[in-house]
Amino acid sequence: MLKPGILVLAMLYCTLCHAQCDSTYDSSANQINLKLSYNSTVIYPGMSIGIEYPLKNMNGQILRNHKPVRCVRKGKYISGNLNWYHHPDFHDNLYLTIEWVMRRTRFTGFVSEFSVGPGISRTFLGGTTYKVDDAGNISIVKLAGYNYALVTIGGGFGYDFSIVKHMPFSTVAKLNIISMFPYNSTIYFRPVLEFGIRYSSGWSKNKIKKEPVTISK
């Protein structure tokens, strides 16, 4: 009766010893990142500039037979972004967002991320806008537009050149959905494509550490 139980415990022990997960805190990555992106609402051009501050970066690896077979960094960031796009004959939209970013970087350099956060938007109407007062006088309204609250959610992927190429840059391609409200008593949704480059001021050649852990009985 004891043999099946001993066999199960032996298999569990071997699994733990030969496939371990190691997580270490990466203080070298605890620096700001700067971002510059082309910001496009499908076909309408724009730009985005941003700054990221890392809240937490953890380096993890899977060990098999005491050798790393997979290394991953998981990072959490606060990102501030100033964004703009131009919609001909409709409006220019200038909006500021504060985002919570979750990013995962593999040992190959492949990056995937998810972001969400609030913001504020100011639109500037295209063309000339006129105003008529109660007396019937007509005047031109300068910088006519509207203010909105905003929420953005997005996800994307990229490549971190610091992992393999030892360069303090990474690329990013994202699809963001922005919603502005109240917009004519409704909520306005618009997809935004982002293609950019990110510079890391805290770059280090040893971004993903390989430090095995020992599991004691």
N, C-alpha and C positions, 0 to 999 in steps of 0.2 A: 504493500500500500504506500510505502514511503518513496518508492522509485519514481512514480510520475511527478510527485511534488519536488523531489530533488532535481529531476530533469528540467522542470519548468524554471526553478530558481537558477540553475546553471545557464540556461538559455538567456534569461533576463540579465544575469551578470555579464555574460559575453556581449550582449547587445549594448549595455551601458559602457563597457570598456572599449568596444570597437567602434561605436558611433556616438561620439560625445559632442556636446554643443558648448562652445566657449564664448562668453561675452565680456568684453572689456570696454571701459570708458575711454574715448578718444579725445583727450584734451587738446591735441594739436589741431583739431578741426574746429575749435571753439572760437572762430573768428568770423567777421562779417563777409558776406558775398555781395558782389555788385552785378547787376543784370542789365543788359540792353537787348531789346527785342523789337522785331517787326510785328506790329499788332494789326490784324486785319479782320474786319467783320465780313467774312467770306470774300468779297471782291473790293471792299473799300479800304484804302490804306490807312495806316496809323503807326504809332510808336509807343513803346513802354520802357520806362526806366524804373529800377527797383533796387532795394537794399534788403538783405536778409541777415537776421541774427539767429544763430543756432541756439536752441534751448537745450538740446540733448543729442549726442552722437554716440552710438554704441556699435562696436565692431564685434561681429559674431562669426563663428566658423563651425563647420561640422567636421569632426574627425572620424576617420575610419582606419582601423589598424594603426592608430597614432599618427596618421597623415591627414592634413587638411584636404578635403574634397570639395568644399564650398565655403566661400568667405563672403560675408554680406555686411554692409554698414546700414544701419537704420538711423535716420536723423529726423528731428523735429525742429521746425523753424518758425519764426515770426517774420513776415515779409511785408514791407511797405512799398506800394507801387503807384507811380503816376502814369496814367494811361491816356491815350488820345487816338481818335480815329475821325476821318473825314468822310461824310456821306454827302455827295454832291446834290445840290438843290434840296437838301433836307435839313441837316444840321452837322455841326462839329460837336463831338462829345468829349469833354475833358473830365476824367473821373479818377478819384483817389481810392485805393483799396488797402485794407489791412487784412492779411491772410494768415491762416494757420496752415503750414505746409508739412506733410509727411512724405519723406523721401527714402527710397531703398536703392542702394548701390551694390551691384554684384562685383565679384573679383575681376570679371572681364571688362568692367567699366560701364556696363549697361545700367541706366538709371530709369526708375519709374517713380512717379510722384502723384500725390493728390492734394488739392488745396481747396479751402473754403474760407469765406470771410465777408464782412460788411464793407460798405464804402459810401461815398457821396458822389453825385454826378451833377455836372453843369453843362447843359447844352446851349449852343449858340446857333440860332436859326440861320439857314442859308438865304441869301438874297436880302432885299431891303424890307424892313418891317415898319409899318406906319401905325400911328395911334390917333384916334379921333376922340376929342374930349366932349363934354356935354354941350359946349357952345358950337360944336361943329368944326373946330379948328383941327387941322391935320398936321402932325409932326412925325419926324423920323425917330424911331427908337434905336438907340445905339446899343450894340451887344445884346440884342434881344434873345431871350432864351428862358430856360426853366431849370429849377433845382429839383433833384430827386434823391431819395434814399436808394441804396443799391445793395444787392447781394450777388456775390460771384462764387461759382463752384466750377472746378476744373480738374482735369487729369491729363497726364502726358508722359513722355519718355525722352531720353537723351543719352548722352555718352560723356563720361567723366574721364578726361585725358590725364588726370593726375594719377590714376590707378596703374595704367600700363605705360603711357607715354611720358610720364613725369613732367607734365605741363599743368600750370595752375588754372586751367580752363575746363569748362564743360558746356555742352550744347543742350538745348531744350526745345521740344516741340509739344505744344499743349492745345487742347480744345477747352475753352472756358465758356460757360453760359452765364451771361449777366442778366439780371432782372432789375428793372427800375420801377419805382412806385412812389406815389400814385401816378399813373400815366393815363390821363383821360378816364379816371375812375376805374382803371384796370391795372394789371401788372404787365409790363413790357419785357419780353424775352428776346435776347439776341445772342447768337453764337459768335464767338471771337476766336480766331486762330492766332497762335503766338509762336514765332520762331526766333530764337535768340541765343545769346552766348552769356555765360556766367563766369565771372572771375572771382577766385577765392583768395582772400588776403591771408588766410591761415593755411596755405598749401604746405604739404609735407610729402616727401617721397615715400614715407611709410604710412600711408593712409589706412590700410587695413592690416592690423597686426596679426601675427600668427603665434599665439601663446597658448599651448595646450594646457588643459587642466587635468588634475589628478583626482580621480574618484576613489575614495577610500571605502573600505568595507564598513 
